[in-house]
């Protein structure tokens, strides 16, 4: 059922964007998806940096340590920011980037509706 609803959403996107081609719509959707993944990984890396700063004793006891530690986390963040810069350089992916605030707004509203307190 979930897959069917996503396919229906894709069909709606094709009819809403009548003046855009299927390839342009595909590029917008995949750009939004890619930026979503980049956002998630940025949050993971920022959480790791915060963890290392606030709980160094727990990290010292950890068996699974990130190679390079905090410096590698910052290097990965720099790479992700550079990736976003590259997205902004192409007109097609820039369009997808401009839709990201709308997508984050939809996610925020869905979260507020789902987890509202009675």
Buried (B, 14 or more C-beta within 10 A) or exposed (E): EEEEEEEEEEEEBEEEEEEBEEEBBBBBBEBBEBBBEBBEBBEEBEEBBEBBEEEEEEBEEEEEEBEEEBEEBEEBBEEBEEBBEEBEEEEBBEBBBEBBEEBBEEEEEEEEEEEEEE
